[in-house]
Amino acid sequence: MLFQVYGENSMYQILGWVLVFTALILTNEIQRRSKLGGYGFFVGVLGALTVYFIAIYVGAARGAQWALNNPTYLYMNSWFHYAKLYAAAAGCIGFMWLKYHTALGKKDWFKVFPFVIVAINILIAVASDFESAIKGSIALAETGSRWWLSSEGVWLYGGWWNIANGVAGLVNIFCMTGWWSIYTSKKKDDMLWPDMTWVYILAYDIWNFEYTYLNLPTHTWYCGFALLLAPTFAAIFWNKGGWIQNRANTLATWCMFAQVFPLFLDKSRFSVIPSLYADGFMDAAIHPTLVDPRAGGIIAVLSILVNVAALAYIIKRAKAQHKNPYKNEIFVGTRDFEEAMARAEA
């Protein structure tokens, strides 16, 4: 079993998942369908939150108790969360520039922006995976256990599984094809990347789920399950070719929520921990005594195998078509590609 969803809070945990999934679907629809929705979230709301974050850290530096006791300051203080939030938001804004054909969005060279920003987001996670592996090894040498306590008060279990998944993330970057093949939908509600088909989405989702499972264990029920499923669900049923835009929108939205309301994830009836915590709980003040790393190890192996298989398939198609898979589209003729292109402007 991946998660500990049982007991008196199980109904709250399931309800929390449904609420998060539904909210991400709905906010994505608002963000993608209008300029006001998109810029309102990723410039307006994020701008206000940036002022809030700065105020917290200025207050904390001055010893203000309201800041020192602020949940954002206590539970969302790692470099990763801030890097991920602003990198995802940058992707959302850049995708809108492409979608709405702004002065910069009209430039042919700017079509490579989606690849660049997605690669940056992946590298942020890869660096975090490797960091956990290193700290797990240091903890093993010093304490005889791979458990190490993050700055946010979460016990993480670093090991080879982090390295394997980090390598899978690096492979995943090269599974993005047709870098310059970016389009706008006829209704101008989506930036389309038709060559990013189910092959890439599957490889990415497995890799990213494993990343959250290993490195954000107290959040992964939501950010590794609901958050990944929301853009994939939309791409399957009504938004062919728009998966990467959906992914950026939902990721940035989730990061803003989690940064402000971390107690929903960590200390509420809606909190969910994975099977890794074999003691049955996660408490920063109590060093774990038991561990069940099997799920993380199995998914790490699956992550690297699926990503290597996806890359091998891409290379095979590219060779058969005598194309450079990064300069050209190689999934032409597949159902996903053709359905996405049917939505694109002529």
C-alpha positions as CSV (number, residue, x, y, z in Angstrom):
1,M,0.0,0.0,0.0
2,L,1.4,3.4,-1.0
3,F,-0.5,5.6,1.6
4,Q,-1.8,5.3,5.1
5,V,-5.5,6.1,4.3
6,Y,-7.5,4.4,7.0
7,G,-8.8,5.0,10.5
8,E,-11.0,7.7,11.8
9,N,-9.7,10.3,9.4
10,S,-9.9,8.3,6.2
11,M,-13.1,10.0,5.0
12,Y,-11.5,13.4,5.5
13,Q,-8.4,12.3,3.7
14,I,-10.4,11.1,0.7
15,L,-12.6,14.2,0.8
16,G,-9.4,16.4,0.9
17,W,-8.1,14.6,-2.2
18,V,-11.4,15.1,-4.1
19,L,-11.5,18.8,-3.1
20,V,-7.9,19.4,-4.2
21,F,-8.4,17.6,-7.5
22,T,-11.6,19.4,-8.3
23,A,-10.2,22.8,-7.3
24,L,-7.2,22.3,-9.6
25,I,-9.4,21.3,-12.5
26,L,-11.6,24.4,-12.0
27,T,-8.8,26.9,-11.5
28,N,-7.0,25.6,-14.6
29,E,-10.1,26.2,-16.6
30,I,-10.3,29.8,-15.4
31,Q,-6.6,30.4,-16.0
32,R,-6.6,28.9,-19.5
33,R,-9.8,30.5,-20.8
34,S,-9.0,34.1,-20.3
35,K,-6.2,36.6,-20.0
36,L,-7.7,38.0,-16.8
37,G,-7.8,34.5,-15.2
38,G,-4.2,33.7,-16.2
39,Y,-2.6,37.0,-15.4
40,G,-4.8,37.5,-12.3
41,F,-3.4,34.3,-10.8
42,F,0.2,34.3,-11.9
43,V,0.9,38.0,-11.7
44,G,-1.7,39.4,-9.4
45,V,-2.1,36.7,-6.7
46,L,1.6,35.7,-6.9
47,G,2.7,39.4,-6.7
48,A,0.6,39.8,-3.5
49,L,2.0,36.6,-2.1
50,T,5.6,37.7,-2.9
51,V,5.0,40.8,-0.7
52,Y,3.6,38.5,2.0
53,F,6.6,36.2,1.9
54,I,9.1,39.1,2.1
55,A,7.2,40.5,5.0
56,I,7.4,37.2,6.8
57,Y,11.1,36.9,6.5
58,V,11.7,40.6,7.3
59,G,9.6,40.1,10.4
60,A,11.4,36.9,11.4
61,A,14.8,38.6,11.0
62,R,13.6,41.3,13.4
63,G,12.3,38.7,15.9
64,A,8.6,39.3,15.4
65,Q,6.7,36.4,16.9
66,W,3.9,36.5,14.3
67,A,6.5,35.9,11.7
68,L,8.6,33.3,13.6
69,N,5.4,31.3,14.3
70,N,4.0,31.7,10.8
71,P,3.3,28.3,9.2
72,T,4.9,29.4,5.9
73,Y,8.1,30.3,7.8
74,L,8.1,27.1,9.9
75,Y,6.9,24.4,7.4
76,M,7.6,25.8,3.9
77,N,11.1,27.3,4.2
78,S,13.2,25.1,1.9
79,W,14.9,26.4,-1.3
80,F,13.0,23.9,-3.3
81,H,9.5,25.2,-2.6
82,Y,10.3,28.8,-3.6
83,A,12.3,27.7,-6.6
84,K,9.5,25.5,-7.8
85,L,6.8,28.1,-7.2
86,Y,8.5,30.9,-9.2
87,A,9.8,28.5,-12.0
88,A,6.3,27.1,-12.5
89,A,4.8,30.7,-12.5
90,A,7.4,31.8,-15.0
91,G,6.3,28.9,-17.2
92,C,2.7,29.9,-17.0
93,I,3.4,33.5,-18.0
94,G,5.7,32.4,-20.9
95,F,3.1,30.0,-22.1
96,M,0.5,32.9,-22.2
97,W,2.9,35.0,-24.2
98,L,3.1,32.3,-26.7
99,K,-0.6,31.6,-26.7
100,Y,-1.6,35.2,-27.1
101,H,1.1,36.1,-29.6
102,T,2.7,38.9,-27.6
103,A,5.7,40.7,-29.1
104,L,8.0,38.2,-27.5
105,G,5.6,35.3,-28.1
106,K,5.7,35.9,-31.9
107,K,9.5,35.3,-32.1
108,D,10.3,32.0,-33.6
109,W,13.3,31.5,-31.2
110,F,11.0,31.9,-28.2
111,K,9.1,28.7,-29.1
112,V,11.9,26.8,-27.4
113,F,10.9,28.5,-24.1
114,P,8.5,25.6,-23.0
115,F,11.4,23.1,-23.3
116,V,13.8,25.3,-21.4
117,I,11.4,26.1,-18.5
118,V,10.3,22.4,-18.2
119,A,13.9,21.3,-18.2
120,I,14.7,23.8,-15.4
121,N,11.7,22.6,-13.3
122,I,12.9,19.0,-13.8
123,L,16.5,19.9,-12.8
124,I,15.3,21.6,-9.6
125,A,13.7,18.3,-8.6
126,V,16.7,16.3,-9.7
127,A,19.0,18.4,-7.5
128,S,16.6,17.9,-4.6
129,D,16.6,14.1,-5.2
130,F,20.4,14.0,-5.2
131,E,20.5,16.2,-2.1
132,S,18.4,13.7,-0.2
133,A,20.6,10.8,-1.3
134,I,23.7,12.6,-0.1
135,K,22.1,13.6,3.3
136,G,20.8,10.1,3.7
137,S,24.3,8.8,3.2
138,I,25.7,11.3,5.7
139,A,23.1,10.3,8.3
140,L,23.9,6.6,7.8
141,A,27.5,7.3,8.5
142,E,26.8,9.4,11.5
143,T,23.8,7.7,13.1
144,G,23.5,4.3,11.5
145,S,20.2,5.3,9.9
146,R,19.3,6.9,6.6
147,W,16.7,9.2,8.2
148,W,17.5,12.9,8.1
149,L,15.4,15.8,9.2
150,S,14.7,18.6,6.7
151,S,14.6,22.3,7.6
152,E,10.8,22.0,7.4
153,G,10.6,19.3,10.1
154,V,10.0,16.3,7.9
155,W,11.9,13.1,8.2
156,L,13.2,11.9,4.9
157,Y,14.8,8.6,4.0
158,G,17.6,9.2,1.5
159,G,19.2,6.4,-0.5
160,W,19.9,4.8,-3.9
161,W,16.2,5.3,-4.9
162,N,16.8,9.0,-5.0
163,I,19.8,8.6,-7.3
164,A,17.8,6.3,-9.6
165,N,14.9,8.7,-9.8
166,G,17.3,11.6,-10.3
167,V,18.8,9.9,-13.3
168,A,15.3,9.1,-14.6
169,G,14.6,12.9,-14.4
170,L,17.6,13.6,-16.5
171,V,16.5,11.1,-19.1
172,N,13.1,12.6,-19.0
173,I,14.4,15.9,-20.2
174,F,15.6,14.2,-23.4
175,C,12.1,12.7,-23.9
176,M,10.8,16.1,-24.9
177,T,10.6,16.3,-28.7
178,G,9.7,18.9,-31.3
179,W,11.0,21.8,-29.2
180,W,10.1,24.5,-31.7
181,S,6.7,22.9,-32.6
182,I,4.5,25.1,-30.4
183,Y,1.1,26.3,-31.6
184,T,-1.9,28.2,-30.4
185,S,-5.4,26.6,-30.3
186,K,-8.1,28.0,-32.6
187,K,-10.0,29.4,-29.6
188,K,-6.8,30.9,-28.2
189,D,-7.4,29.2,-24.9
190,D,-4.4,26.9,-25.0
191,M,-0.7,26.7,-26.0
192,L,-0.3,23.4,-27.7
193,W,2.7,21.1,-27.9
194,P,1.4,18.3,-30.1
195,D,4.5,16.2,-30.0
196,M,4.2,15.9,-26.2
197,T,2.0,12.8,-26.4
198,W,1.1,10.1,-23.9
199,V,4.6,8.7,-24.2
200,Y,6.1,11.7,-22.5
201,I,3.2,12.3,-20.1
202,L,3.4,8.7,-18.7
203,A,7.2,8.9,-18.3
204,Y,6.9,12.3,-16.6
205,D,4.1,11.4,-14.3
206,I,5.8,8.3,-13.0
207,W,9.1,10.1,-12.4
208,N,7.4,13.1,-10.7
209,F,5.2,11.0,-8.5
210,E,8.3,9.2,-7.3
211,Y,10.0,12.5,-6.7
212,T,7.2,13.7,-4.4
213,Y,6.9,10.3,-2.7
214,L,10.6,10.4,-1.8
215,N,11.1,14.1,-1.1
216,L,7.7,15.5,-0.2
217,P,6.3,12.5,1.6
218,T,3.8,14.4,3.8
219,H,2.4,16.2,0.7
220,T,2.5,13.5,-1.9
221,W,-1.1,12.3,-1.5
222,Y,-2.0,15.7,-3.0
223,C,1.0,16.9,-5.0
224,G,2.1,13.5,-6.2
225,F,-1.4,12.1,-6.9
226,A,-4.2,14.7,-7.2
227,L,-1.9,17.4,-8.7
228,L,-0.4,15.1,-11.4
229,L,-3.7,13.5,-12.3
230,A,-5.5,16.9,-12.8
231,P,-3.6,18.0,-15.9
232,T,-3.4,14.5,-17.3
233,F,-7.2,14.0,-16.8
234,A,-7.8,17.3,-18.8
235,A,-5.4,16.3,-21.5
236,I,-7.1,12.9,-22.0
237,F,-10.7,14.1,-22.1
238,W,-10.9,17.7,-23.5
239,N,-7.6,19.4,-23.9
240,K,-5.4,17.4,-26.3
241,G,-2.0,18.9,-26.8
242,G,-2.4,21.3,-23.9
243,W,-1.0,19.0,-21.1
244,I,2.1,21.1,-20.4
245,Q,0.1,24.3,-20.0
246,N,-2.3,22.4,-17.7
247,R,0.7,21.1,-15.7
248,A,2.2,24.5,-15.3
249,N,-1.0,26.1,-14.3
250,T,-2.0,23.5,-11.7
251,L,1.6,23.2,-10.3
252,A,1.9,27.0,-9.8
253,T,-1.6,27.1,-8.2
254,W,-0.8,24.2,-5.9
255,C,2.5,25.7,-4.9
256,M,0.8,29.0,-3.9
257,F,-1.8,27.2,-1.8
258,A,0.7,24.9,-0.1
259,Q,3.0,27.7,0.6
260,V,0.3,29.6,2.5
261,F,-1.6,26.7,4.0
262,P,0.9,24.0,4.9
263,L,-1.0,22.9,8.0
264,F,-3.7,21.5,5.7
265,L,-1.1,19.0,4.5
266,D,0.9,18.5,7.7
267,K,-1.2,18.9,10.7
268,S,-4.9,18.4,10.0
269,R,-7.6,15.7,9.5
270,F,-6.7,15.9,5.8
271,S,-3.0,15.0,6.3
272,V,-1.8,11.7,4.7
273,I,1.6,10.0,5.1
274,P,3.0,7.2,2.9
275,S,3.8,3.7,4.0
276,L,7.4,4.7,4.3
277,Y,6.6,5.7,7.9
278,A,6.2,2.2,9.3
279,D,5.8,3.7,12.9
280,G,2.4,5.0,11.7
281,F,3.2,8.6,12.2
282,M,5.6,11.4,11.3
283,D,6.8,13.7,14.1
284,A,9.7,16.0,13.8
285,A,10.5,15.6,17.5
286,I,10.6,11.8,17.3
287,H,13.3,10.0,15.3
288,P,11.6,7.2,13.2
289,T,12.5,3.7,14.4
290,L,10.8,1.7,11.7
291,V,10.9,2.2,7.9
292,D,9.2,0.5,4.9
293,P,11.1,1.7,1.8
294,R,9.8,-1.0,-0.5
295,A,7.3,1.2,-2.4
296,G,9.8,3.9,-3.0
297,G,12.4,1.5,-4.3
298,I,9.9,-0.3,-6.6
299,I,8.7,3.0,-8.1
300,A,12.3,4.2,-8.5
301,V,13.1,1.2,-10.6
302,L,9.9,1.7,-12.6
303,S,10.7,5.3,-13.1
304,I,14.0,4.8,-14.7
305,L,12.9,1.8,-16.8
306,V,9.9,3.7,-18.2
307,N,11.9,6.8,-19.0
308,V,14.7,4.8,-20.7
309,A,12.0,2.9,-22.6
310,A,10.4,6.2,-23.7
311,L,13.7,7.6,-24.9
312,A,14.5,4.4,-26.8
313,Y,11.1,4.6,-28.5
314,I,11.7,8.2,-29.4
315,I,15.1,7.3,-30.9
316,K,13.6,4.4,-32.8
317,R,10.9,6.7,-34.4
318,A,13.4,9.4,-35.1
319,K,15.7,7.0,-37.0
320,A,12.9,5.5,-38.9
321,Q,11.8,9.0,-40.1
322,H,15.3,10.3,-40.5
323,K,14.6,13.3,-38.3
324,N,16.2,15.1,-35.5
325,P,13.7,14.5,-32.7
326,Y,14.3,17.9,-31.0
327,K,14.1,20.0,-34.2
328,N,11.3,18.1,-35.7
329,E,8.0,16.5,-34.7
330,I,8.3,12.7,-34.6
331,F,4.8,11.7,-33.4
332,V,3.1,12.8,-36.6
333,G,0.4,10.3,-37.5
334,T,-0.3,9.1,-34.0
335,R,-3.8,9.7,-32.6
336,D,-2.7,12.1,-29.8
337,F,-0.7,14.2,-32.2
338,E,-3.4,14.5,-34.9
339,E,-6.1,15.3,-32.3
340,A,-3.9,18.1,-30.9
341,M,-3.1,19.5,-34.4
342,A,-6.8,19.5,-35.2
343,R,-7.2,22.1,-32.5
344,A,-4.3,24.3,-33.7
345,E,-4.6,27.5,-35.6
346,A,-3.9,27.1,-39.3
